[in-house]
Amino acid sequence: MTPLNERFEKFIRVVRQLQNDLPAPSDFARHSVWPEAQKDTPILCLRPPNARGLPLTTLHHVFLHFQREISRPLPTTETVAVQIAASELCARMGEAFNDETSRGEAFDECVSGVLEKGVVERYLKPTPLGHYGKVDRCIEEANIPIALREDKLEFGHGGSDAYMNLLRCS
């Protein structure tokens, strides 16, 4: 036999001896068995705290992934509201709308838990370059515009469909 085979056979004998020395799994539930079994050949489960082996995250990537996920902060109420609004927007804005008003109302319903309805038809002051205009909805926070929305209904080659342009103000 080669030395490698001899070491392997010795390893198998030791493992079998350890298995024979351990109580049956159901016996570990007994208060008299668990503390004694954890003294000589402890199961590395951090009970007691010094019975530790390699971190589980090094044994398989799924444990590392779980550790990272469990360490992430839970979503706040605001985050959940934003996620719901985003999901609603994705589900509803792809539909065809017959007019600007119905698309605008659907948008307002989708974001109602996140944004206030906003000011309807806001006229923008002319700039030094002469740019000005009207928007269908101006969403404000503390009287400062944060988003402008223009609803449109334009006829094209494929018929017509109401759509909107959104602009984030910074």
C-alpha positions in Angstrom: 0.0 0.0 0.0 1.1 3.5 -0.7 1.4 6.0 2.2 -1.6 8.0 0.9 -3.8 4.9 1.1 -2.6 4.2 4.6 -3.4 7.8 5.7 -6.8 7.5 4.1 -7.6 4.2 5.9 -6.5 5.8 9.2 -8.7 8.7 8.6 -11.7 6.4 7.9 -11.0 4.5 11.2 -11.0 7.7 13.2 -14.2 8.9 11.6 -15.9 5.6 12.3 -14.7 5.7 15.9 -16.0 9.2 16.4 -19.3 8.2 14.9 -19.5 5.2 17.3 -18.6 7.4 20.3 -21.4 9.9 19.6 -24.9 9.4 21.2 -27.9 8.9 18.9 -29.2 12.1 17.5 -32.4 11.9 19.6 -30.3 11.6 22.7 -28.8 15.0 22.2 -32.2 16.5 23.3 -31.6 15.2 26.8 -30.1 17.7 29.3 -27.8 15.1 30.7 -26.4 14.1 27.2 -25.8 17.3 25.3 -23.3 19.0 27.7 -21.2 15.8 28.1 -21.2 15.1 24.3 -20.0 18.6 23.6 -16.9 18.3 25.9 -14.8 15.7 24.1 -15.8 15.8 20.4 -18.1 18.8 20.1 -20.4 19.4 17.2 -19.3 22.7 15.7 -22.6 24.6 16.2 -21.6 27.4 18.6 -23.3 25.6 21.5 -21.4 26.2 23.7 -19.9 29.3 22.0 -16.4 27.9 21.9 -17.6 24.9 19.8 -16.8 26.6 16.5 -15.2 25.4 13.3 -14.8 27.1 9.9 -17.3 29.9 9.2 -20.2 28.5 7.2 -19.7 31.2 4.6 -16.4 29.5 3.6 -18.1 26.1 3.2 -20.5 27.1 0.4 -21.4 30.3 -1.4 -25.1 30.0 -0.6 -24.2 30.6 3.1 -22.2 33.7 2.1 -25.1 35.0 0.0 -27.5 34.4 2.9 -25.2 36.2 5.3 -25.0 39.2 3.0 -28.8 39.3 2.5 -29.6 39.0 6.2 -27.2 41.9 6.9 -28.8 44.3 4.5 -31.1 46.8 6.2 -34.8 46.1 5.9 -36.7 48.5 3.6 -38.3 51.5 5.2 -41.9 52.4 4.8 -40.9 55.0 2.2 -38.9 52.4 0.2 -41.8 50.0 0.1 -44.1 52.8 -1.1 -41.7 53.7 -3.9 -41.4 50.0 -4.9 -45.2 49.7 -5.0 -45.5 52.9 -7.1 -42.8 51.7 -9.5 -44.6 48.4 -9.9 -47.9 50.1 -10.5 -46.3 52.4 -13.1 -44.8 49.4 -14.9 -48.1 47.6 -14.9 -50.4 50.5 -16.0 -48.4 52.9 -18.1 -47.9 50.4 -20.9 -51.7 50.4 -21.6 -53.2 52.5 -24.4 -55.1 55.6 -23.3 -57.6 57.4 -25.4 -56.8 60.9 -24.1 -54.3 62.9 -22.0 -56.6 63.1 -19.0 -57.0 59.4 -18.5 -53.2 58.8 -18.8 -52.6 61.6 -16.3 -55.1 60.3 -13.9 -53.7 56.8 -14.1 -50.2 58.2 -13.4 -51.5 60.2 -10.4 -53.1 57.0 -9.0 -49.9 55.0 -9.4 -47.7 57.6 -7.5 -50.4 58.7 -5.0 -48.6 56.9 -2.1 -45.3 58.6 -2.9 -45.9 62.0 -4.5 -48.6 64.5 -3.9 -50.9 65.2 -6.9 -49.2 68.4 -7.7 -50.3 71.6 -9.3 -52.3 71.3 -12.5 -51.3 73.4 -15.6 -48.4 75.4 -14.3 -47.0 78.1 -16.5 -43.2 78.4 -16.5 -41.7 81.9 -16.5 -39.7 83.0 -19.5 -35.9 82.6 -19.1 -33.3 85.1 -20.3 -33.1 83.0 -23.5 -36.8 83.3 -24.1 -37.8 79.8 -23.2 -41.2 79.4 -21.6 -44.1 77.0 -21.6 -47.0 75.3 -19.8 -46.8 71.9 -18.2 -49.8 69.7 -17.3 -48.6 68.8 -13.9 -45.9 70.2 -11.6 -45.0 68.1 -8.6 -43.5 70.2 -5.8 -41.9 69.7 -2.5 -41.9 72.7 -0.2 -43.0 74.9 -3.1 -40.0 73.8 -5.1 -40.7 72.0 -8.4 -39.2 68.5 -8.4 -40.9 67.0 -11.5 -42.7 68.4 -14.5 -45.1 66.3 -16.5 -46.6 67.1 -19.9 -49.4 64.9 -21.2 -49.7 64.6 -25.0 -52.0 63.2 -27.5 -50.5 63.3 -31.0 -51.6 61.6 -34.1 -49.0 59.6 -36.0 -48.6 56.8 -38.4 -50.0 54.1 -36.1 -53.1 56.1 -35.0 -52.8 58.0 -31.7 -52.1 57.2 -28.1 -51.8 59.5 -25.2 -48.3 59.6 -23.7 -46.3 61.8 -21.3 -43.0 63.4 -21.0 -41.5 63.6 -17.5 -38.7 65.9 -16.4 -36.9 65.8 -13.1 -36.0 69.2 -11.8 -32.7 69.6 -9.9 
